[in-house]
Amino acid sequence: MRIQRIQRDIPSQLIYAGVDKSNLRQLVENELEKHGKECRCIRCREIGHKSLRQRIIIDEYDININTVFYTASEGEEVFISLVNEKYDALVGFLRLRDIQNSHRFELNKNPCMIIRELKIVGRELEFSKRSKKGFQHRGYGKELIDEAIRICTEEYDKKHLFVLSGIGVKEYYRNLDFKDDGVYLSKTII
């Protein structure tokens, strides 16, 4: 379950109505701890947070792909993640959606899927920089995209994959042979 950020951190004395707690994540984590449980939301499982709290070191050979298929918003979604099972640590994830009916012309031309989000977590690094302490720029994003392509073709028999991305990362996808397609980037999978 995701602990949704439903309000900004503001001093509780400035809250006039509604929920008068401004530290909901901390309250949830405290309640879980009382019951001997640990939060397993994306944020708490991120390798950066885990390695700071638990001082763990993860070998890149101990990172595996984990895939979860589920229904959301009247459609099928796939959550593909790179995880270290030993520490329940999340290195990165990709959210993939099967498009059945869209309000966007580009997504209705051919049967397709769309990458809604791709994120490698942990210490942020400048573009094209590498660090032993960071997981970005090591090819994990491409590994997740390759798995999305495999799922798109083998599990859903789709030949078109779209990407919803911000302007700043479009070049990354272009370097992986995605082409501009309206407001998206797309790739025909052979």
C-alpha positions in Angstrom: 0.0 0.0 0.0 1.2 3.5 -0.8 1.2 6.1 1.9 -0.1 9.0 -0.2 1.0 12.5 0.5 -2.3 14.2 1.1 -1.1 17.4 2.5 2.1 19.5 2.7 4.1 19.6 5.9 2.7 22.6 7.6 2.8 23.5 11.3 -0.1 21.8 13.1 -1.0 25.1 14.8 -1.8 26.6 11.4 -4.3 23.8 10.5 -7.9 25.2 11.0 -10.0 22.3 9.8 -9.7 18.7 8.7 -6.9 16.4 9.6 -4.8 18.2 12.2 -1.8 15.9 11.9 1.0 17.0 9.5 3.2 13.9 9.9 1.0 11.1 8.6 3.9 9.0 7.3 5.6 9.1 10.7 2.3 8.1 12.4 1.7 5.2 10.0 5.3 4.0 10.5 5.0 4.2 14.3 1.7 2.2 14.2 3.3 -0.5 12.1 6.3 -0.7 14.5 3.9 -1.2 17.4 2.6 -4.2 15.6 6.1 -5.6 14.7 5.6 -4.7 11.1 7.7 -2.7 8.6 6.4 -0.3 5.9 6.9 -1.8 2.5 5.8 1.2 0.4 7.9 2.2 -2.6 9.6 5.0 -0.7 10.5 2.9 2.3 11.9 0.1 0.0 14.0 2.4 -2.1 17.7 1.4 -2.0 18.8 4.9 -1.0 16.5 5.0 2.1 17.3 1.4 3.0 21.1 1.8 2.7 21.0 5.0 4.9 18.8 3.3 7.6 20.3 -0.2 7.6 23.8 0.4 6.2 23.4 -2.3 3.6 25.6 -2.9 0.6 24.0 -4.5 -2.4 26.0 -6.5 -5.0 24.7 -5.7 -8.5 24.5 -9.5 -9.1 21.9 -9.8 -6.4 19.3 -7.7 -8.2 16.5 -9.4 -9.9 13.4 -8.5 -11.9 10.1 -8.8 -10.2 6.8 -8.4 -12.1 3.3 -7.9 -10.7 0.2 -7.8 -13.0 -2.9 -6.1 -11.6 -6.1 -4.3 -12.5 -6.4 -0.5 -12.0 -8.7 2.2 -13.3 -10.6 -0.4 -15.4 -7.5 -1.6 -17.1 -4.5 -3.8 -16.8 -1.2 -2.6 -15.4 2.2 -4.2 -14.9 4.6 -3.1 -12.2 8.1 -4.3 -13.2 10.8 -3.7 -10.5 14.4 -4.4 -9.9 14.8 -5.7 -6.3 17.3 -7.2 -3.9 15.2 -9.9 -2.2 17.5 -10.3 0.8 17.0 -6.7 1.9 13.6 -6.1 0.2 15.3 -3.2 -1.5 14.0 -1.5 -4.6 16.5 -0.3 -7.1 14.1 0.8 -9.8 10.7 0.3 -11.3 8.7 0.7 -14.5 4.9 1.1 -14.6 3.4 -0.3 -17.8 -0.3 -0.1 -18.9 -2.2 -2.0 -21.5 -4.2 0.6 -23.6 -7.7 -0.5 -24.5 -9.4 2.8 -25.2 -7.8 6.2 -24.9 -8.9 9.8 -25.5 -5.6 10.3 -27.3 -5.4 9.7 -31.0 -1.9 8.4 -30.9 -2.8 5.6 -28.5 -5.8 4.5 -30.6 -4.0 4.0 -34.0 -2.7 0.5 -33.2 -3.0 -1.9 -30.2 -0.4 -0.7 -27.8 1.0 -0.4 -24.3 2.4 2.6 -22.6 5.3 3.1 -20.2 3.8 5.5 -17.6 6.8 5.8 -15.4 10.4 4.7 -15.2 12.5 5.4 -12.2 15.8 4.3 -10.9 16.0 5.2 -7.2 18.8 5.9 -4.8 21.4 8.7 -4.9 20.8 11.1 -7.7 23.7 11.5 -10.1 24.3 14.0 -12.8 23.5 12.8 -16.3 26.2 10.4 -17.6 28.0 10.3 -14.2 28.6 7.1 -12.4 29.3 6.3 -8.8 29.7 3.1 -6.7 27.2 4.6 -4.3 24.6 5.4 -7.0 22.4 3.1 -9.1 21.6 5.5 -11.9 23.4 5.3 -15.3 24.3 1.6 -14.9 21.8 0.3 -17.5 19.0 -0.6 -15.1 16.5 1.6 -17.0 17.3 -0.2 -20.2 16.9 -3.5 -18.5 13.4 -2.5 -17.3 12.5 -1.2 -20.8 13.7 -4.5 -22.3 11.4 -6.4 -19.9 8.5 -4.1 -20.8 9.1 -4.8 -24.5 9.1 -8.5 -23.8 5.9 -8.3 -21.8 4.3 -6.1 -24.5 5.0 -8.7 -27.2 4.9 -12.0 -25.4 2.2 -11.5 -22.8 -0.1 -9.0 -24.6 0.8 -9.6 -28.3 1.2 -5.9 -28.9 3.7 -4.4 -31.4 3.6 -0.8 -30.3 5.0 0.7 -27.1 4.5 4.3 -26.1 6.3 6.4 -23.4 4.8 9.2 -21.4 7.8 11.3 -20.4 8.9 14.7 -19.5 10.9 16.8 -21.9 14.1 16.3 -20.0 14.2 12.5 -20.6 12.9 12.3 -24.1 16.5 12.1 -25.5 17.1 9.1 -23.3 14.2 7.3 -25.1 15.3 8.6 -28.5 18.7 6.9 -27.9 16.8 3.7 -27.4 15.1 4.0 -30.8 11.8 5.6 -29.7 10.5 8.2 -32.0 8.4 11.4 -31.3 4.7 10.6 -31.8 2.4 13.4 -30.8 3.0 14.2 -27.2 4.5 10.7 -26.6 7.5 8.8 -27.9 6.8 5.4 -29.5 8.5 2.3 -30.8 7.3 -0.3 -33.1 8.5 -3.7 -31.8 9.6 -6.2 -34.4 
